[in-house]
Amino acid sequence: MPSLKINDRTVSVEPGTRLIEACAKAGVEVPRYCYHPCLKVVGTCRMCVVQVKGQHKLVASCSAEAQEGMEVYTDTPEVADARAGVMEFMLLNHPLDCPICDKAGECRLQDYAYRFGSQESRMEEQKSRFAFEDLGSKIVMDKNRCVHCTRCVRFLRDISGTAEMVPTNRGSHLEMAAYDGMGGQALDANPFAGNLADICPVGALTSKGFRFRKRAWYLRPVPTISRHGADAKSIWADVDQNRVWRFRVRPEGNDTPTRFISDEERGAFARYVIDPAKRLCSPLMGGKTVPASAIAKALADTGPVAVVVQGTFGCDAVQALAGLATDGSLKYASGNRRVAIQNPAIQKSEDGVINRNGVTAKGYRFGALQELLSKLESGQVKSVVVYHDAWFSDDAENALLGRILQTAAFSLLLEPVPSELAGLPKAMLPVTTYLEENDVIIDHKGDVRHYEKALEPPSGVKTPAEWALELTGVAVAVG
């Protein structure tokens, strides 16, 4: 492992590490526009230049590899002067439209202009202007804000594998443009186009779904995972006023293309924007509001209880509900969603049930729902508790669960996001969504993945673990 000095601090890095990453390991942030850890290095912006002892010119830290004995300086007058020059070029034609730009508050051009730029501009000529280009229903492109980092072009070409955009008109008229003939649908067919809004360092590419909805500085990013992809990617849930406004990629040390998420995952936040006035907030039995003790008594009085949980829910929740089953053989698992691999570089699994390993480890069995229905029909099992999200089961499995709820002498449904199953059980409990609880899963690779509570549930809505404790406690008292 080469050892080098960065601003007189010694740091050891893996062979092949680029200077920009070595600086980050030493706790020194080096500004950058074109560099992205998942994209090929092009060294176009020159914002990341540093001074290396013994070299006559400044070095682009994104392309230079760390070498044994190097002495690197990121804060010399020469480096400061070079960065100020880059910023002046960046801002020559850039419009002063930060007040209406969606990127304001999380824009590197804003941040670097304040930290490394000049307070005055020497630009007296007319700024260059480009026509607005519609890229489809997902991304808005304002070329006047573009700093020509080519991140978008490299992502589409090298990771997405689709290449809808290309640099054109080299020189002072350089612009990023969609290929001729694509018109306003350039990115509509690309299932990963939403990542362009994340990787663009300025406001040139922004999300149509988020456009003019919320200022970035109001949002509180909460670390969570994506339930709606096969790989349980790490994401940010951006929250304000107890509402989630968007999902974004959360790198979490993952500098490979697998960090990117699909547009389906990105848009899944909308499932959890639920009007509190329309949510179930009290236990129901027979269509009437009842205390939880009444449901607990019905479970205890009716007979043997089976529990069905879906493999997308957290380990703590399914473990708590397991205590409601009469014995270990009556724990069943649902969830059979598959996600076709559209890009092997981004997606590694087809299994859309992200906690299959964790649910199986708790003693639940997948693929045995027909067995449960037979036991209900024969009278071996009388009661059933179902913890379910219909989005992660196909029509056949949802229909089978509907028959199970109807066949049981007593059926209890916990459903975070309401579906057509809500009208079938004898009783229901208001339960939190995954954004309203802390829990953990075991993903397909066997890694333990935590996610944090992002939203406060309405009054009366509880986690499955809280309901299980309440039901089992009452059941013991009744027994």
N, C-alpha and C positions, 0 to 999 in steps of 0.2 A: 504494500500500500504506500503510494508516494506521500511524502510529508512535505508540506510547504507552509510559507508564512503569508498571511493575509492581514494587512494593516498591523504587522508585527505580532500577530497571533498565530501560533503554530496549529495546524490542523492536518489530520491524515484522512485520505479519501481512497475510494476504490480506484484501481487502474481504469483509465478511460473517462474518468469524471471530467466534465467540462468546468472551466473556471467559474462560470456563473453559478453552478451548483455547489462548487467548493466554497464560494463566498457565502452562500446561504447556510452551509453547514457551520461556517465560522460565525454565523449570526449577523452577517453583513448583507443587506439587501442591495442588489444591483438592479437599476431600472432597466426595463426592456419593453419593446413593442412586438417585434417579429418573433422573438424566441418563445417557444412553448415546448415543455418537456416531451409531449407526445408527437410533435411534428418534426419534420426534417429541418435541419439548420440551414438558413440562407444568409444570415448576417446582413440584412438590408437596412435596418434602422440605425445602426451604429450607436444606439443609446447606451449599450452595455459596455462601452470601452473602459478598460482599466490600464494602469501602468504596471509593466513588469520590469523589474530591475535588470539592466543589461540589454534591453531592447530599445531601439531608437524611436520606434513609433508606438503609439497606443495600440492595444490589442483588443479585439472584439472577444469578450469573455464567453460568448455563446458558442464560438467555434473553436477556441483554443482549449487543449486538454491540460489538466493539471500535471505538472512534472515535479520530480523529486528536487527539492532545494529551491524551488521558485520563490521569489519574493514579490508579492502582488500588493498594489496600493490602489484603493478605490476612491480616495478623497484628496488627491493632489490638485494643485491649481490647474495643471494641464488637463486633467480629467474633467474638472468642473467647467473649464472653458469649452472643451469639446462637447459636453452635454448641453451647455447653454446654446452652442451653435446648432446642434441637432434640433433642440426645441424651437429655435427661431425658424428654422426651415419647416418644421412640422406645422407651425402656427401661421405661416405666410398666407395660406389660402383658407385656413380653417374658419368657419363662421362663428360668431359670438352668440350662439343660440343655446348655451347651457341651461337657461331657465325653462326651455321647452324640450330638452333632450332627455329621453328615458334613462340614459346612462349616467346622468348627473348624480354624483354621490358615490359612484363606483367606477369612475372613468380614470384611466391612467394618464390621459392627456391633461385632465384637470390637476391631478395630484402632482405630476412631474412638472407642469408649468409653474406651479406654486413653489416646488422644492428646488428646481434646477433652472428655471427659465428667467427671463428678464421682465421687469415691470413695465417696460415700454417696447413698442414695436417700431422698427424702421421701415416697415412696409408702407409705401405711398401709392403703389400702383393698384389698379383694379384687381380684386381677387378673382381667381378662376372660379367658374360656376359650371356645375354638371346637372343634367336633367335627372329627375327622380326616376328610378327604375323599379318597377313592381316585380318582385321575385315569387309571388304567389300568396297563398293564404297563411303562411307561417312566419315569414321574415320580411321586414321593411328595410330597404336599403337607401340610405342617404349618402351619396357619393361625396358630397361636399365635406363631410366629416371624416372621410377615409384618410388614413395615414400611410397607406400602401404597404402594410406589414405582410400582406399575402397569406395571413393565417387561414382565411376562408378558402382560398384557392388550394392550399396545401391540405387542409382537412378534407375537402371534397375529393381531391385527386388521390391522396395517399391513404386515407382512412375510410372515408365513406365509399370510395371507389366509383364515384359517379361523375365528377368533374363538370358540374354545371356552370362553373365560373372560370374566368381566365383574365389575366392582365392584358390590357390592350393599350395602344397608342403610347409606346415607350417615350419617355422624356417628360417635358413639362405638362403634357396632356394625358399622362398615365391615369388609368382608371381600372377598377375591377368591374367586370361586366359579365352578364349571362351570355351564353352562346346565342348567336343569331337564330331566330325562329322559335326560341323558347317562350318569349313573351312573358305574360303575367303568371305563368304556371311553372316557372323554372325549377322550383324546389318542392312543388306539391307532391311529387312522386317519391321524394327522398324521405325515408322513415327516420332519418337522424338529422334533418336539417335544423332542428331547434338548437343544436349544439353551437351553431354559428353565433347565436346571440351571446353565449357564454364565453367563447374564445375571442370574440372581437374585443380588442382592448379599449376601443372608443365607442362612440354612438353611431357608427356607420351601419351596423347590422343590429337591429333590435327586434324583439318578439312582437308580432301583431297581437297575440293574445294578452300581453301585458301592457301594451302601448297605452300611455296616458292614464293608467289605472292607479298607480301608486308611486310615490317617491321612494327611492332606494333607502334614504337615511331614516325613514320611518320603520323600515322592516327589521325584524329581529330574526336572524338566521338560527334555526334549531337543527342540530345534527340528527338525521334519521336515516332510514333506508327506503328503497323503493320496493313496495309490495307488488308492483304491477309489471315487473320485468322478471325474467327467469333467474337472473344472477344476483338479485337483492343488492343493487348498486348503492353506494353511499351517496346521499343527496342532502341538500339543505332544504328545509321547509321554511320559507320566508313568511313570517307571521306579523300581523299588526291588528289591533282591536279584536283580539281573540278570533282571528280569521286567517286562514292560509291563503296567500295570494299567488304563490308560484312554487314550483320545485326547480332546483338547480343542481348541477353536478357538484359533488363534494369530493375533492381528490383523495384525501385521507392517505397520503403517501403513495398513491397509485399513479405512477407516471407511464402507464401503458394505455393503448386505445380502449381497454376495457373500462376505463373510468367514464366514458361517454354513455349517455342514456338515450333511449328511443323517444320519439315524439309522443308515443302513447304513454310512456312513463311520465314524461314531463307534464302532460295535460291531465294526469290522473288526480292532481290536487283538487280539481273541480268536484270530484265525488265527495269530498269532505267539507265542502262549503254547504252546510245543511242549515236551513232555517230553524232556529231553536223553537219557534212557535209550532213547527210541524213535526217535531221530534217526540217520540214517546218518552215521557219523563216520570212515569209511575208504573208499578207493576200492574198488569192486566190479567184477569182471569174471567173467562166467559164474557168478554167484552166490557167488563166493569173494573174500575180501579179497586184494588185490594191491597192489604199489607203483604209484605213478603212472607210473613208467617203462614198465611193462608196457602200460598203456593208450596211452601215447605211441607205443610201438613198433607196437602194433596199428593205430593211425591211420596211421602212416607206411608200414606194409607193405601195408595193404589196398588203397589206391589213392586217387583223387581225393576230397577232403573238401569237403562243403558244411556251412555253419553256418546254423542257424535260431535267431534270438533273438526274444524277445517285446518289443513296443513299450512295455511298462511298466517295463522295467529301465533303469538309469542308463547314461549315455553312456560313462563310463570302462569299465564292464563289457563293453558290446557292442563297443567299440573294441578291447579286448584280445582278445576271442574272434574278432574278424575275422581275426586273424593265423593262425588255424587253417585257414581256407578256402584251397583250392588256388589259386583266383584270385578276382578281384572279382565275377565273374558268379555265383558260388556262395554269395552272401550273401542269405539270405531272412529275412523278418520275419513273425511271427505276432501274433495279438491282434485280435479284432474285436468286443470288448464295446461295447455301446451303452447309454447311460443316458438314459432318457426324461426330458425336461424337465418337472418337476412344478411348478416355480415359477421363472419367468424372472428374478425379482429376485435369486434366490440362485444359480441355475445358468445358465451361459452357453453351455455346449457339450454335445452329446450323445455325443461321442467318449470312450469309457471307456479309451482307450489314451493315457496321459498324455504319453508321450515319443515320439510318432509322428514329430514333427519331428526330434528328436535322432537317432533310429534311422535315419531316411531320410537325414539328413546324413552318416551314417557309411557310406552305400552299400548298405544293406539294402533289399530290395524287399518291399512288402506285396502280398498277393493273388496270389502266384506259387507257392504250395505244391504245387498240382497239377502245375506244370511240374517241380518237384523230384522228385515221385513218379515222373513219367514218365522222368526221367533215371536214377533209381535202377532202375526196371524194365528200361530198355534197357541198363544197364551203363555209361552215361557217367559216373555218379557211384557210388562204391563205399561211402564212409563218410559219416556224418552226425553232427554235434554239435548237440544241441538244448538250449537254455536256455529254460525254460518254467515258467509258472504257469497251471495249468488253469482257474483262476477267471476269467481274463480272455479266454478263448476260449469260443465256444459249443460245443455237443455235436458239431456237424458238423466244426468245425476240430480239436477234440481227437481225433476219430475219424480224421481225415486224418493228423494227426501220429502217431497210433498205427500207421497203415499205413506211414508213412515209417520209423519206428523198426524195424518188423518186416521191411521190404523190404530195408533197407540191409545190405550184407555185414558192416559193423561200425557199430554205433550207440552213441553216448555221450549220456547224459542228465544235465543239471544241473537239479535241481528243488528250489527252496528249501522249498516246502510240498508234501509228497508227495501224489500223486493216483493214479488208476488206471493212469496211464502207467508207473508205476515198475516194473511187472513185464514190460515189453516190450523195453527196450534190452539190448544185449550188455554194456554197462558203465555205471556211474554214479559220479559224484563228489559228495561232500558239500559243499554250497555254502551260503553265508550268505543270510539273508533281508535285505530292504532296511533293516531296523532294526539290522542287524549290520555295516553298512558306510557309508562316506562316498561320496557320488556326486553327480551333477548331472543334471538333465533340461532339455529345452527344451519348454516347454508349448505349448498351442495358439496362444497369442498371440505366441509367439516369444521369451518371456522365459526367461532362464536361472535355474533354480531349484536351489538347493543343499539337501541334507539331510544331517544328521549321524548318526554312529554312536551308537546308544542302548544297545545290548546287546553283551556279549562272546559270541562264538560258542563252542560246545563245542570242546574240543581235537580237532584233525583237520579241522574245518570251515573252509574257506577261501573267500575272495572269488573270483568268476570271473576277475578280473585275475590273482590269484595262481596259480590253476590254469592259466590260459593261458600265463603265463610259464614255469611248470614243464613243461607239455606241449611247448611250442615249443622250450624249451631242450634237453629230452631228445631231441626229434625231430631237432633239428639235429645233436646229438651222434651219434645213431643213423645219420643220413644220411651 
